[in-house]
Amino acid sequence: MSAPTEQNAPKIGLVSLGCPKALVDSERILTTLRAQGYSFSPSYEGADVVIVNTCGFLDSAKAESLDAIGEAISENGKVIVTGCLGNEEEMIRQAHPGVLAVSGPHQYEAVVGAVHEHLPPVPNAFVDLVPEQGLRLTPRHYAYLKISEGCNNRCSFCIIPSIRGDLASRPIASVLYEAERLVKAGVKEIMVISQDTSAYGVDLKYATSPYRGRQIEARFQTLAEELGNLGVWTRMHYVYPYPHVDNVIPLMAEGRILPYLDIPFQHASPQVLKTMRRPANQEKTADRIRKWREVCPDLAIRSTFIVGFPGETEEDFEMLLDWVRETRIDRAGAFPYEPVTGARANDLGLDIVPDELKAERYGRLMEVLQEVSTERLAEKVGRTIDVLVDDVEPEDNRAIARSQWDAPEIDGNVIVDDATGIKPGDMVSVKVVASDEYDLYAVPSDAVQ
């Protein structure tokens, strides 16, 4: 019997919804299936089976996931469902009784088992078709590095712990060796993700594991120090402002990891934060941010905020506006509060903020966030900085790049003119010549006379 080829191998289609953590789950599923001889189709028509990796955090996300499942059934007919919405199998099967199988988040074995049942693998798979670092759904020059699953926090608006469970950290050696493989494969930026990155290792009691002949503790600071030795950009996402976060700011000042913290503050009013049951939020957070910037003046802080949470008063909201102006949050997203089925916030008995008022407050907050972003970016004009190129537009002779202050897809860009010879994945030195509300504009530094 001849060995299977790419042409006759069974083909998998994939629809991946939700956050970067779900994207990493999709990458792991595809890597396993590729090692078993499956190939992949970019279209419904070319796939023998379609996997839909769902999101189930907000009710709107659940609706989007159900729509995606329906589209896949309509276009292909053979659909396997996994991901966060998979915990609500009855809902899925009521809406779409034709799905082949349903499993929850990070249940890789269940997904692969369902694929085997409905689309058996070809014998004698070529394992060497899978690169050492695994298959990725991101561009070659950046990658997400998931360090844990689940969360120990019990925020009243969130159902993530009921979906993904309590915090389960990976051994630090496993994380670091994966990071090494990514760098070896050409990755120039590693984005550390989890549900609560700064809690990394708590569940392991900071247990050590052997790495490069040393016993390394599973701690947030240790992880930052070790990743800072790899010579690539390291970006920290979903960091709660626990006191020990102060200890990584000097690493940013030294250039070992990027001067960037993604901290989901959600609000600034002590009363709202209390009803949200947010961890590690103190009235002195603004003072800590000020001290962080004294140590690392280039530090950029990204955050998200919720407006219209039950019980939020005009005084609470004005406090949020003042706090954003005071702390000068560089990058931020805002969302009108949306009730989540099963969240404790629904049972707090607090006054519900009318939708019209939510929308009005959202608009006011976005205006302030835009003002702050405009001011912060204007301070970068005239500087020479390094940027990582994500895309090029040859017809306009320009490149779409990012600075150390910009995460892909959620922050702004650096638009580089006179981009002849520049390719995606290049690290380029540029001079910033202009800015607006969200983006910087630059030219290659060697083009500046």
C-alpha positions as CSV (number, residue, x, y, z in Angstrom):
1,M,0.0,0.0,0.0
2,S,1.4,3.4,-0.9
3,A,1.7,6.1,1.8
4,P,-1.0,8.7,2.1
5,T,-0.5,12.0,0.3
6,E,-1.7,15.5,1.0
7,Q,-4.2,15.0,-1.8
8,N,-5.9,11.8,-0.5
9,A,-5.6,12.5,3.2
10,P,-9.0,13.2,5.0
11,K,-9.5,17.0,5.2
12,I,-10.5,19.0,8.3
13,G,-12.1,22.5,8.2
14,L,-11.9,24.8,11.3
15,V,-13.8,27.7,12.5
16,S,-12.1,29.3,15.6
17,L,-14.1,31.9,17.6
18,G,-13.3,33.8,20.8
19,C,-10.1,34.8,22.5
20,P,-6.4,34.0,22.0
21,K,-6.7,31.2,24.5
22,A,-9.2,29.5,22.3
23,L,-6.9,30.1,19.3
24,V,-4.2,28.2,21.1
25,D,-6.7,25.3,21.8
26,S,-7.4,25.2,18.0
27,E,-3.7,25.1,17.2
28,R,-3.2,22.1,19.6
29,I,-6.1,20.3,18.0
30,L,-4.8,20.9,14.5
31,T,-1.2,19.9,15.4
32,T,-2.5,16.5,16.8
33,L,-4.6,15.8,13.8
34,R,-1.8,16.8,11.4
35,A,0.5,14.3,13.1
36,Q,-2.1,11.6,12.5
37,G,-2.2,12.2,8.8
38,Y,-5.1,14.6,8.4
39,S,-4.8,17.7,6.1
40,F,-6.8,20.9,6.2
41,S,-9.2,22.7,4.0
42,P,-9.7,26.5,4.0
43,S,-13.3,26.1,2.7
44,Y,-16.4,24.3,3.8
45,E,-16.7,22.6,0.4
46,G,-13.2,21.0,0.6
47,A,-13.6,19.7,4.1
48,D,-14.8,16.2,5.1
49,V,-15.5,17.4,8.6
50,V,-15.7,20.9,10.1
51,I,-14.6,21.6,13.7
52,V,-16.2,24.7,15.3
53,N,-14.3,26.0,18.3
54,T,-16.9,28.2,20.1
55,C,-17.0,31.1,22.6
56,G,-19.5,31.1,25.4
57,F,-18.6,34.0,27.7
58,L,-21.3,36.5,26.8
59,D,-24.8,35.8,25.6
60,S,-23.9,37.7,22.4
61,A,-20.9,35.4,21.9
62,K,-23.1,32.3,22.4
63,A,-25.4,33.6,19.7
64,E,-22.5,34.1,17.4
65,S,-21.2,30.6,18.1
66,L,-24.7,29.1,17.4
67,D,-24.8,31.0,14.1
68,A,-21.4,29.7,13.2
69,I,-22.4,26.1,13.9
70,G,-25.5,26.6,11.8
71,E,-23.5,28.0,8.9
72,A,-21.1,25.1,9.1
73,I,-24.0,22.6,9.0
74,S,-25.6,24.4,6.2
75,E,-22.4,24.6,4.1
76,N,-20.9,21.2,5.0
77,G,-23.2,19.1,7.0
78,K,-20.7,17.2,9.2
79,V,-19.8,19.4,12.2
80,I,-18.0,18.7,15.5
81,V,-18.4,21.4,18.2
82,T,-15.9,22.2,20.9
83,G,-14.9,25.1,23.1
84,C,-16.5,27.1,25.9
85,L,-20.1,26.8,24.6
86,G,-19.6,23.1,24.5
87,N,-20.4,23.0,28.2
88,E,-24.0,23.7,27.2
89,E,-24.5,20.7,25.0
90,E,-28.3,20.6,25.4
91,M,-28.5,24.2,24.1
92,I,-26.4,23.3,21.1
93,R,-28.3,20.1,20.3
94,Q,-31.6,21.9,20.6
95,A,-30.6,24.5,18.2
96,H,-28.6,22.2,15.9
97,P,-29.6,18.5,16.4
98,G,-27.4,17.5,13.5
99,V,-24.0,18.1,15.1
100,L,-21.9,15.0,15.3
101,A,-20.3,15.6,18.7
102,V,-19.9,18.2,21.4
103,S,-17.1,18.8,23.9
104,G,-16.0,21.6,26.2
105,P,-12.9,23.8,26.3
106,H,-9.4,22.3,26.1
107,Q,-10.8,18.8,25.7
108,Y,-8.4,17.9,23.0
109,E,-8.7,14.2,23.3
110,A,-12.5,14.3,23.0
111,V,-12.3,16.4,19.8
112,V,-9.7,14.1,18.2
113,G,-11.7,11.1,19.3
114,A,-14.8,12.5,17.6
115,V,-12.8,13.2,14.4
116,H,-11.6,9.6,14.5
117,E,-15.1,8.3,14.9
118,H,-16.6,10.2,12.0
119,L,-13.6,10.5,9.8
120,P,-11.0,7.7,10.4
121,P,-7.4,8.6,10.0
122,V,-5.3,7.3,7.1
123,P,-2.8,4.6,8.3
124,N,0.9,5.3,8.3
125,A,0.7,9.0,8.9
126,F,3.8,11.0,8.3
127,V,4.6,12.5,11.7
128,D,7.4,14.5,10.3
129,L,4.8,16.6,8.4
130,V,4.3,18.5,11.7
131,P,7.0,21.1,12.5
132,E,8.6,20.8,15.9
133,Q,6.9,23.8,17.2
134,G,3.4,22.5,16.1
135,L,0.9,24.2,13.8
136,R,-0.1,27.8,14.4
137,L,-2.9,29.9,13.2
138,T,-0.9,33.2,13.7
139,P,1.6,34.6,11.3
140,R,5.1,33.1,11.4
141,H,6.7,36.0,13.3
142,Y,4.5,36.0,16.4
143,A,2.8,33.4,18.6
144,Y,0.7,33.0,21.7
145,L,2.1,31.1,24.6
146,K,-0.6,29.8,27.0
147,I,0.8,29.2,30.5
148,S,-2.3,28.0,32.3
149,E,-6.0,27.1,32.1
150,G,-8.8,28.3,34.3
151,C,-9.1,30.9,37.0
152,N,-9.4,31.0,40.8
153,N,-11.1,34.4,40.8
154,R,-14.9,34.7,41.2
155,C,-15.8,38.0,39.5
156,S,-19.5,38.5,39.7
157,F,-19.9,39.2,36.0
158,C,-17.8,36.2,34.8
159,I,-18.5,32.5,34.2
160,I,-15.1,31.5,33.0
161,P,-14.3,29.4,36.1
162,S,-17.5,27.4,35.6
163,I,-16.5,26.9,31.9
164,R,-12.8,26.3,32.2
165,G,-12.4,25.4,35.8
166,D,-9.9,26.6,38.5
167,L,-6.4,27.8,37.7
168,A,-4.2,25.0,36.4
169,S,-0.7,26.2,35.6
170,R,1.7,24.3,33.3
171,P,5.1,23.3,34.7
172,I,7.5,26.1,33.9
173,A,9.9,23.9,32.1
174,S,7.2,22.9,29.7
175,V,6.4,26.5,29.0
176,L,10.0,27.5,28.5
177,Y,10.9,24.7,26.2
178,E,7.8,25.5,24.1
179,A,9.0,29.1,24.0
180,E,12.4,27.9,22.8
181,R,10.8,25.9,20.0
182,L,8.9,28.9,18.9
183,V,12.0,31.1,18.7
184,K,13.8,28.4,16.8
185,A,11.0,28.4,14.3
186,G,11.4,32.1,13.6
187,V,9.0,33.7,16.1
188,K,10.0,37.2,17.0
189,E,7.3,38.0,19.5
190,I,5.8,35.8,22.2
191,M,2.5,36.9,23.8
192,V,2.0,35.3,27.2
193,I,-1.7,34.5,27.8
194,S,-3.9,32.9,30.4
195,Q,-6.9,33.9,32.4
196,D,-4.8,35.3,35.2
197,T,-1.2,35.5,34.2
198,S,0.2,37.1,37.4
199,A,-1.3,34.2,39.4
200,Y,0.8,31.7,37.5
201,G,2.2,28.9,39.7
202,V,0.0,29.5,42.7
203,D,-1.9,26.3,42.2
204,L,1.4,24.4,41.9
205,K,2.7,26.0,45.1
206,Y,5.5,27.4,42.8
207,A,6.8,23.9,42.3
208,T,10.2,23.6,40.5
209,S,10.8,21.7,37.3
210,P,14.1,20.9,35.5
211,Y,15.1,23.3,32.8
212,R,18.5,23.5,31.2
213,G,20.2,21.7,34.1
214,R,18.5,24.0,36.7
215,Q,15.5,23.7,38.9
216,I,13.2,26.6,38.1
217,E,10.2,27.8,40.2
218,A,6.9,28.3,38.5
219,R,6.5,32.0,39.4
220,F,5.3,34.9,37.3
221,Q,8.6,36.8,37.9
222,T,10.7,33.8,37.2
223,L,8.8,33.2,34.0
224,A,9.4,36.8,32.9
225,E,13.1,36.6,33.7
226,E,13.6,33.4,31.7
227,L,11.6,34.5,28.7
228,G,13.5,37.7,28.8
229,N,16.7,35.7,28.0
230,L,15.4,34.4,24.7
231,G,16.2,37.5,22.7
232,V,12.7,38.1,21.3
233,W,9.8,40.4,22.2
234,T,7.9,39.1,25.2
235,R,4.5,40.7,25.8
236,M,2.4,40.0,29.0
237,H,-1.4,39.8,28.7
238,Y,-4.2,39.5,31.3
239,V,-2.1,40.5,34.3
240,Y,-4.0,41.3,37.5
241,P,-2.2,44.0,39.5
242,Y,-1.1,41.9,42.5
243,P,1.7,43.4,44.5
244,H,4.4,41.1,43.0
245,V,3.8,42.6,39.6
246,D,5.9,45.5,40.8
247,N,8.9,43.2,40.5
248,V,8.7,42.8,36.7
249,I,8.8,46.5,35.9
250,P,12.6,46.7,36.2
251,L,12.8,43.9,33.6
252,M,10.8,46.1,31.3
253,A,13.1,49.1,32.0
254,E,16.1,46.9,31.1
255,G,14.5,45.9,27.8
256,R,14.3,42.2,28.7
257,I,10.6,42.0,28.2
258,L,8.3,44.6,26.5
259,P,7.2,47.6,28.5
260,Y,3.6,46.6,28.1
261,L,1.0,45.4,30.6
262,D,-2.4,44.2,29.7
263,I,-4.4,44.7,32.9
264,P,-8.2,44.3,32.9
265,F,-9.1,47.0,35.5
266,Q,-12.8,47.0,34.4
267,H,-13.6,50.0,36.6
268,A,-12.2,52.5,39.1
269,S,-15.0,53.1,41.6
270,P,-14.3,51.1,44.8
271,Q,-18.0,50.4,45.2
272,V,-18.4,49.1,41.6
273,L,-15.2,47.0,42.0
274,K,-16.5,45.6,45.2
275,T,-19.8,44.5,43.6
276,M,-17.8,43.1,40.6
277,R,-15.6,41.2,43.2
278,R,-12.5,42.1,41.3
279,P,-9.2,40.8,42.8
280,A,-6.1,42.9,43.5
281,N,-7.8,46.3,42.9
282,Q,-7.0,49.0,45.5
283,E,-7.7,52.7,45.7
284,K,-3.9,53.2,45.4
285,T,-3.6,51.6,42.0
286,A,-3.1,55.0,40.4
287,D,-0.1,55.6,42.7
288,R,1.4,52.2,41.7
289,I,1.0,53.1,38.0
290,R,2.8,56.3,38.7
291,K,5.7,54.5,40.4
292,W,5.8,51.9,37.6
293,R,6.3,54.7,35.1
294,E,9.0,56.3,37.2
295,V,10.9,53.0,37.0
296,C,10.0,52.4,33.3
297,P,9.0,55.6,31.5
298,D,8.2,53.7,28.3
299,L,5.6,51.5,30.0
300,A,2.3,51.2,28.1
301,I,-0.8,50.0,29.9
302,R,-3.7,48.4,28.0
303,S,-7.0,47.8,29.8
304,T,-10.7,47.1,29.4
305,F,-13.6,48.8,31.2
306,I,-17.2,48.0,31.7
307,V,-19.8,50.8,31.9
308,G,-23.3,50.4,33.2
309,F,-22.6,47.6,35.7
310,P,-25.6,47.0,38.0
311,G,-25.6,49.7,40.7
312,E,-23.2,52.1,38.8
313,T,-24.1,55.6,39.7
314,E,-23.2,58.8,37.9
315,E,-20.7,59.5,40.7
316,D,-19.1,56.0,40.1
317,F,-18.9,56.7,36.4
318,E,-17.4,60.2,36.8
319,M,-14.8,58.6,39.1
320,L,-13.9,56.2,36.3
321,L,-13.4,59.1,33.8
322,D,-11.2,61.0,36.3
323,W,-9.2,57.9,37.0
324,V,-8.6,57.2,33.3
325,R,-7.4,60.8,32.8
326,E,-5.1,60.6,35.9
327,T,-3.5,57.2,35.1
328,R,-3.3,58.0,31.3
329,I,-4.2,54.5,30.2
330,D,-2.4,54.1,26.8
331,R,-4.7,51.5,25.2
332,A,-8.2,50.6,26.2
333,G,-11.4,49.0,25.1
334,A,-14.8,49.6,26.7
335,F,-18.0,47.7,26.8
336,P,-21.6,48.4,27.9
337,Y,-22.4,45.8,30.6
338,E,-24.1,42.7,29.2
339,P,-25.8,40.3,31.6
340,V,-24.2,36.8,31.3
341,T,-26.4,33.8,31.9
342,G,-25.3,32.1,35.1
343,A,-23.3,35.1,36.4
344,R,-23.7,36.2,40.1
345,A,-24.1,39.8,39.0
346,N,-27.7,38.9,37.9
347,D,-28.6,38.1,41.5
348,L,-27.1,41.1,43.3
349,G,-30.4,43.0,43.6
350,L,-28.8,46.2,42.4
351,D,-30.4,48.9,40.2
352,I,-30.2,48.0,36.5
353,V,-28.7,50.8,34.4
354,P,-31.0,51.5,31.5
355,D,-29.6,50.7,28.0
356,E,-29.9,54.3,26.9
357,L,-27.8,55.4,29.9
358,K,-25.2,52.6,29.3
359,A,-24.8,53.8,25.7
360,E,-24.5,57.4,26.7
361,R,-21.8,56.6,29.3
362,Y,-20.0,54.3,26.8
363,G,-19.8,57.2,24.4
364,R,-18.4,59.6,27.0
365,L,-15.8,57.1,28.2
366,M,-14.7,56.4,24.6
367,E,-14.2,60.1,24.1
368,V,-11.9,60.3,27.1
369,L,-10.0,57.2,26.2
370,Q,-9.5,58.6,22.7
371,E,-8.3,61.9,24.1
372,V,-5.7,60.1,26.3
373,S,-4.6,57.9,23.5
374,T,-4.1,60.8,21.2
375,E,-2.0,62.6,23.9
376,R,0.1,59.6,24.6
377,L,0.9,58.8,21.0
378,A,1.7,62.4,20.2
379,E,4.6,62.1,22.7
380,K,6.2,59.5,20.5
381,V,6.5,61.8,17.5
382,G,10.2,62.5,16.7
383,R,11.4,59.3,18.3
384,T,13.3,56.5,16.5
385,I,11.9,53.1,17.5
386,D,11.9,49.4,16.4
387,V,8.8,48.0,14.8
388,L,7.7,44.5,13.8
389,V,6.1,44.3,10.4
390,D,2.8,42.4,10.1
391,D,1.9,43.2,6.5
392,V,3.0,45.2,3.4
393,E,1.0,47.1,0.8
394,P,3.3,47.3,-2.2
395,E,0.8,49.3,-4.2
396,D,1.1,52.1,-1.7
397,N,4.8,51.4,-0.8
398,R,4.0,51.1,2.9
399,A,4.2,48.6,5.7
400,I,1.7,47.9,8.5
401,A,3.8,47.4,11.6
402,R,3.6,47.5,15.4
403,S,5.7,49.0,18.1
404,Q,6.5,47.6,21.5
405,W,3.4,49.3,22.7
406,D,1.0,47.5,20.3
407,A,-0.4,44.0,20.5
408,P,-1.7,42.5,17.3
409,E,-5.4,43.0,16.4
410,I,-6.3,44.9,19.6
411,D,-4.0,47.9,19.6
412,G,-2.9,50.4,17.0
413,N,-0.4,50.2,14.2
414,V,2.7,52.0,13.0
415,I,2.1,52.9,9.3
416,V,5.6,53.0,7.6
417,D,5.9,54.8,4.3
418,D,8.9,54.4,1.9
419,A,8.7,50.7,2.7
420,T,10.6,49.4,-0.4
421,G,12.3,46.0,0.5
422,I,10.5,45.6,3.8
423,K,8.8,42.2,4.3
424,P,6.3,40.8,6.9
425,G,8.2,39.6,9.9
426,D,11.0,42.2,9.5
427,M,12.2,44.1,12.5
428,V,12.8,47.7,11.2
429,S,14.1,50.9,12.8
430,V,11.8,53.8,12.0
431,K,11.4,57.5,12.9
432,V,7.9,58.5,14.0
433,V,6.8,61.5,12.0
434,A,3.1,61.8,13.0
435,S,0.3,60.3,15.1
436,D,-3.5,60.3,15.5
437,E,-5.9,58.8,17.9
438,Y,-4.7,55.2,17.6
439,D,-1.8,54.9,15.2
440,L,1.7,56.2,14.6
441,Y,3.1,57.2,11.2
442,A,6.8,56.7,10.4
443,V,9.5,56.3,7.8
444,P,12.6,54.0,7.9
445,S,15.3,55.7,10.0
446,D,17.8,55.2,7.2
447,A,15.6,57.3,5.0
448,V,15.7,60.2,7.3
449,Q,18.3,62.8,6.2
